[in-house]
Amino acid sequence: MVSLTELQVDRWPVRKPLSRGEADALTREIMVLKKQLNAVVLAHNYQVPEIQEVADFVGDSLGLSQQAASTDADVIVFCGVHFMAETAKILNPGKIVVLPDKDAGCSLEESCPAEKLRALQQTNPNFYTVTYINCSAGVKALSDVICTSGNAVKIVNACPPERDLLFVPDENLGAWVTEQTGRPMTLWRGNCYAHVEFQRESLLLVTRQFPEAKVVVHPESLREVRDLADMVCSTEKMITYCKTNAARQFVVVTESGIIHRMQKECPGKEFICAPSVDVMRAPTDPCRCSECKFMKMNTLAKVRDCMKNLAPRLELPSELIARARLPIDRMLEISARPG
């Protein structure tokens, strides 16, 4: 399934880097605003380095929302994409949630509108809907249980054996979970546009250039790419794997923003971005690696502005928050079980 956003994404302008002076001035403003607002700044692993550096927490979407819930902050500044800010609001309904750019979306979220999911569910009353957290609050509210890329295998293994599983919205993550669990599932035809740009032949070129490097791949990638991996895992587990593995070089097959955190947490190791275009077909194209254009819509200036204005603000109806919270709580309960 190809969304309109996927078709338009490459037309967006290239982000211009800030000068050191500009970045320092914005950083100082943000630090002052944090204290004035009693705010916590959350940055997804795919954010630009200067945003990661002003954040109180850097990580994946669910973990960040949980971190915010553990603080006494009055304001949550979520530097990520729209569905992540929604998740933060669901878990922190009494707090103000702002995001730097309200138009920072997600091809996965757009691939699965709530009304289309509801229509598919009605075709099979035995469906048990397992939903990847990369979706709208409306889709969460229609789900039986939420999962992340880090806990999806455990969640699916815990699903009622008598039910027909429907996995939405990422078909590649769903296919990988089926491989791991042996549990057949109906897969929604959605994908992350940034991860499906990775291709087998271009990755092979990199691994031939760095034969000693370990290859770590996000499960949103195509199977032809996952099959080349030494480790398939979530972004947080990528960090742990690179920290604990004895290898000194790693080919990283996910959005390139994570390299900044990897370099900080794994000093002395080298990280190579996998190319996001098929270099076999376009060998003269420069490799910009894989940048999610939605993630990169956020800038340090927009972080400052959303804090000054307390806008764009994320608001959700209380009844939607209550319904969307149920499958998240079910996931957290399953995740907490031993084993």
C-alpha positions as CSV (number, residue, x, y, z in Angstrom):
1,M,0.0,0.0,0.0
2,V,1.5,3.3,-1.0
3,S,0.3,6.5,0.7
4,L,0.1,10.0,-0.7
5,T,2.8,11.0,1.7
6,E,5.1,8.4,0.3
7,L,4.7,9.8,-3.1
8,Q,5.3,13.3,-2.0
9,V,8.1,12.8,0.5
10,D,11.1,13.2,-1.8
11,R,9.9,16.6,-3.0
12,W,10.6,18.2,0.4
13,P,13.6,20.5,0.7
14,V,16.8,19.3,2.1
15,R,17.3,20.5,5.7
16,K,20.0,23.2,6.2
17,P,22.3,22.5,9.1
18,L,22.5,25.1,11.8
19,S,25.7,27.0,12.6
20,R,27.3,26.4,16.0
21,G,26.3,29.9,17.1
22,E,22.6,29.4,16.0
23,A,22.5,26.0,17.7
24,D,24.0,27.3,20.9
25,A,21.6,30.2,21.1
26,L,18.5,28.0,20.5
27,T,19.8,25.5,23.1
28,R,20.1,28.2,25.7
29,E,16.5,29.4,25.1
30,I,15.2,25.8,25.3
31,M,16.9,25.2,28.6
32,V,15.4,28.4,30.1
33,L,12.0,27.4,28.8
34,K,12.3,23.9,30.3
35,K,12.7,25.4,33.7
36,Q,9.9,28.0,33.3
37,L,7.4,25.5,32.0
38,N,8.5,22.5,34.2
39,A,8.8,20.7,30.9
40,V,10.4,17.4,29.9
41,V,11.9,17.2,26.3
42,L,11.7,13.8,24.7
43,A,13.6,12.9,21.5
44,H,13.2,9.9,19.4
45,N,16.3,8.0,18.3
46,Y,15.8,9.3,14.8
47,Q,15.9,13.0,15.6
48,V,18.8,15.2,14.5
49,P,21.8,15.4,16.9
50,E,21.1,18.9,18.1
51,I,17.6,17.9,19.3
52,Q,18.9,14.8,20.9
53,E,21.4,16.9,22.8
54,V,18.7,19.2,24.4
55,A,16.5,16.2,25.3
56,D,16.0,14.9,28.8
57,F,15.4,11.4,27.4
58,V,16.3,9.8,24.0
59,G,14.8,6.5,23.0
60,D,11.9,4.8,21.2
61,S,8.3,6.0,21.2
62,L,6.8,3.9,24.0
63,G,9.8,4.2,26.3
64,L,9.8,7.9,26.0
65,S,6.1,8.2,26.9
66,Q,6.7,6.0,29.9
67,Q,9.7,8.1,30.9
68,A,7.5,11.2,30.8
69,A,4.9,9.5,33.0
70,S,7.5,8.9,35.6
71,T,8.4,12.6,35.9
72,D,6.5,15.4,37.6
73,A,6.7,17.6,34.5
74,D,3.7,19.7,33.6
75,V,4.6,19.9,29.9
76,I,5.8,17.1,27.5
77,V,7.7,18.3,24.4
78,F,7.7,15.3,22.1
79,C,10.3,15.5,19.3
80,G,9.1,12.7,17.1
81,V,6.1,12.2,14.9
82,H,2.4,12.8,15.5
83,F,1.4,9.3,16.6
84,M,4.1,9.4,19.2
85,A,2.8,12.6,20.8
86,E,-0.7,10.9,20.8
87,T,0.8,8.0,22.7
88,A,2.3,10.4,25.2
89,K,-1.1,12.0,25.7
90,I,-2.8,8.7,26.2
91,L,-0.3,7.7,28.9
92,N,-0.2,11.3,30.4
93,P,-3.8,12.6,30.0
94,G,-3.3,15.3,32.6
95,K,-0.2,16.8,31.1
96,I,0.2,19.3,28.2
97,V,1.7,17.6,25.2
98,V,3.3,19.7,22.4
99,L,5.2,18.7,19.3
100,P,7.5,20.9,17.2
101,D,5.7,20.2,13.9
102,K,2.0,19.0,13.7
103,D,2.5,17.8,10.2
104,A,5.3,15.3,11.1
105,G,3.4,12.2,10.2
106,C,4.2,8.6,9.4
107,S,3.6,6.4,6.3
108,L,2.6,3.5,8.6
109,E,0.0,5.6,10.4
110,E,-1.4,6.9,7.1
111,S,-1.6,3.4,5.6
112,C,-4.1,2.3,8.2
113,P,-7.1,4.7,8.7
114,A,-9.3,3.6,11.6
115,E,-12.4,3.4,9.4
116,K,-10.7,0.9,7.0
117,L,-9.5,-1.2,9.9
118,R,-13.0,-1.3,11.3
119,A,-14.4,-2.4,8.0
120,L,-11.8,-5.3,7.8
121,Q,-12.5,-6.3,11.4
122,Q,-16.2,-6.7,10.6
123,T,-15.4,-9.3,7.9
124,N,-14.2,-11.8,10.6
125,P,-15.7,-11.6,14.1
126,N,-12.9,-14.0,15.3
127,F,-10.2,-11.5,14.5
128,Y,-7.9,-10.6,17.4
129,T,-6.1,-7.4,16.4
130,V,-2.4,-7.0,17.3
131,T,-1.4,-3.4,16.5
132,Y,2.1,-2.0,16.1
133,I,2.4,1.2,18.2
134,N,3.1,3.2,15.0
135,C,-0.5,4.0,14.4
136,S,-3.1,6.6,15.3
137,A,-5.0,6.8,18.6
138,G,-8.2,5.8,16.6
139,V,-6.5,2.6,15.5
140,K,-5.2,1.9,19.0
141,A,-8.8,2.2,20.2
142,L,-9.9,-0.5,17.8
143,S,-7.1,-2.9,18.8
144,D,-7.0,-5.8,21.3
145,V,-3.4,-5.4,22.1
146,I,-0.6,-3.0,21.1
147,C,3.0,-4.1,20.5
148,T,6.4,-2.6,19.8
149,S,9.1,-3.9,17.6
150,G,10.9,-4.9,20.8
151,N,8.1,-7.0,22.3
152,A,6.0,-8.0,19.3
153,V,7.2,-11.7,19.5
154,K,6.3,-12.0,23.1
155,I,2.9,-10.3,22.6
156,V,1.9,-12.6,19.7
157,N,3.0,-15.7,21.6
158,A,0.6,-14.6,24.4
159,C,-2.4,-14.1,22.1
160,P,-5.4,-16.4,22.5
161,P,-4.7,-19.5,20.4
162,E,-8.3,-19.9,19.3
163,R,-8.4,-16.4,17.7
164,D,-7.5,-15.4,14.1
165,L,-4.7,-12.8,14.4
166,L,-4.8,-9.6,12.4
167,F,-1.5,-7.7,12.5
168,V,-1.5,-4.0,11.6
169,P,-0.2,-1.8,10.1
170,D,3.4,-3.0,9.2
171,E,3.4,-6.0,7.0
172,N,7.2,-6.5,7.2
173,L,7.3,-6.5,11.0
174,G,4.3,-8.8,11.0
175,A,6.0,-11.2,8.6
176,W,9.1,-11.2,10.8
177,V,7.0,-12.0,13.9
178,T,5.3,-14.9,12.0
179,E,8.8,-16.2,11.2
180,Q,9.8,-16.0,14.9
181,T,6.6,-17.4,16.3
182,G,5.2,-19.7,13.7
183,R,1.8,-18.1,14.3
184,P,-0.1,-17.4,11.1
185,M,-1.5,-13.9,10.9
186,T,-3.5,-11.7,8.4
187,L,-1.1,-8.8,7.6
188,W,-2.3,-5.3,6.9
189,R,-0.5,-4.0,3.7
190,G,1.4,-1.1,5.2
191,N,5.1,-0.3,5.5
192,C,7.6,2.3,6.7
193,Y,8.7,4.1,3.5
194,A,12.2,4.7,4.9
195,H,12.8,1.1,5.8
196,V,11.6,-0.5,2.6
197,E,14.2,1.7,0.7
198,F,16.9,-0.7,2.0
199,Q,17.6,-3.4,-0.6
200,R,19.6,-6.6,-0.6
201,E,22.1,-5.8,-3.4
202,S,23.0,-2.4,-2.1
203,L,23.5,-3.9,1.4
204,L,25.7,-6.6,0.0
205,L,27.9,-4.0,-1.5
206,V,28.4,-2.5,2.0
207,T,29.1,-5.8,3.7
208,R,31.7,-6.7,1.1
209,Q,33.4,-3.4,1.8
210,F,33.3,-4.1,5.6
211,P,33.4,-7.9,5.9
212,E,34.1,-7.9,9.6
213,A,31.2,-5.7,10.4
214,K,28.1,-7.0,12.1
215,V,24.8,-6.2,10.4
216,V,21.9,-5.0,12.6
217,V,18.6,-4.6,10.9
218,H,15.2,-3.2,12.0
219,P,12.3,-5.6,11.5
220,E,10.4,-3.0,9.5
221,S,12.8,-3.8,6.7
222,L,12.2,-6.2,3.8
223,R,12.8,-9.9,4.3
224,E,15.6,-9.9,1.6
225,V,17.4,-7.4,3.9
226,R,16.5,-9.1,7.2
227,D,18.0,-12.4,5.8
228,L,21.4,-10.7,5.7
229,A,21.3,-9.6,9.3
230,D,23.4,-10.8,12.3
231,M,20.7,-9.3,14.5
232,V,17.2,-8.2,13.7
233,C,15.8,-6.0,16.5
234,S,14.3,-2.8,17.7
235,T,16.2,0.5,18.0
236,E,16.7,0.1,21.7
237,K,18.0,-3.5,21.3
238,M,20.3,-2.3,18.6
239,I,22.0,0.0,21.1
240,T,22.3,-2.9,23.6
241,Y,23.6,-5.2,20.9
242,C,26.3,-2.8,19.7
243,K,27.4,-2.1,23.3
244,T,27.8,-5.7,24.3
245,N,29.0,-7.3,21.1
246,A,32.8,-7.6,20.7
247,A,32.8,-6.4,17.1
248,R,34.2,-3.0,16.3
249,Q,32.2,-2.2,13.2
250,F,28.5,-2.3,12.6
251,V,26.4,-1.8,9.5
252,V,23.2,-0.2,10.8
253,V,20.0,-0.8,8.8
254,T,17.6,1.7,10.1
255,E,17.1,5.5,10.1
256,S,20.4,7.2,10.3
257,G,19.5,9.5,13.2
258,I,20.3,6.6,15.6
259,I,24.0,6.8,14.7
260,H,24.5,9.9,16.9
261,R,23.3,8.0,20.0
262,M,25.3,4.9,19.0
263,Q,28.5,6.9,18.7
264,K,27.9,8.5,22.1
265,E,27.1,5.2,23.9
266,C,29.6,3.0,22.1
267,P,32.9,5.0,22.0
268,G,35.6,3.4,19.9
269,K,33.2,1.6,17.6
270,E,32.5,2.4,14.0
271,F,28.9,2.6,12.6
272,I,28.2,2.4,8.9
273,C,24.9,3.6,7.5
274,A,23.3,1.2,5.1
275,P,22.5,3.0,1.8
276,S,18.8,3.8,1.3
277,V,18.8,3.7,-2.5
278,D,19.6,0.9,-4.8
279,V,23.2,1.8,-5.7
280,M,23.2,-1.0,-8.3
281,R,20.7,1.0,-10.3
282,A,22.0,4.4,-9.5
283,P,25.8,4.0,-8.7
284,T,26.5,7.8,-9.2
285,D,23.9,8.9,-6.6
286,P,25.4,10.1,-3.3
287,C,24.3,8.1,-0.3
288,R,22.3,10.3,2.0
289,C,21.7,7.2,4.0
290,S,18.2,6.7,5.3
291,E,16.5,9.8,6.7
292,C,12.9,9.8,7.6
293,K,11.6,13.1,6.1
294,F,8.9,13.2,8.8
295,M,11.3,12.9,11.7
296,K,13.5,15.6,10.1
297,M,10.7,18.1,9.9
298,N,11.5,18.8,13.5
299,T,14.2,21.4,14.0
300,L,15.7,23.1,17.1
301,A,13.9,26.3,16.2
302,K,10.6,24.5,16.1
303,V,11.3,22.9,19.5
304,R,11.9,26.4,20.9
305,D,8.8,27.8,19.2
306,C,6.5,25.1,20.4
307,M,7.7,25.7,23.9
308,K,7.3,29.4,23.7
309,N,3.7,29.1,22.3
310,L,2.7,25.8,23.9
311,A,1.6,24.9,20.4
312,P,1.0,22.8,18.4
313,R,-0.7,21.1,21.3
314,L,-1.9,17.5,21.1
315,E,-5.5,17.1,22.3
316,L,-7.6,13.9,22.3
317,P,-11.2,13.3,23.5
318,S,-11.2,11.6,27.0
319,E,-13.3,8.7,25.7
320,L,-10.7,8.0,22.9
321,I,-7.9,8.2,25.5
322,A,-9.7,5.6,27.6
323,R,-10.3,3.2,24.8
324,A,-6.8,3.5,23.4
325,R,-5.3,3.0,26.8
326,L,-6.8,-0.5,27.2
327,P,-4.7,-2.3,24.6
328,I,-1.6,-0.5,25.7
329,D,-2.2,-1.6,29.3
330,R,-2.8,-5.1,28.0
331,M,0.6,-5.0,26.3
332,L,2.4,-3.7,29.4
333,E,0.8,-6.5,31.5
334,I,2.0,-9.2,29.1
335,S,5.5,-7.6,28.7
336,A,5.9,-7.7,32.5
337,R,5.3,-11.4,32.7
338,P,8.5,-13.5,33.3
339,G,10.0,-15.2,30.2
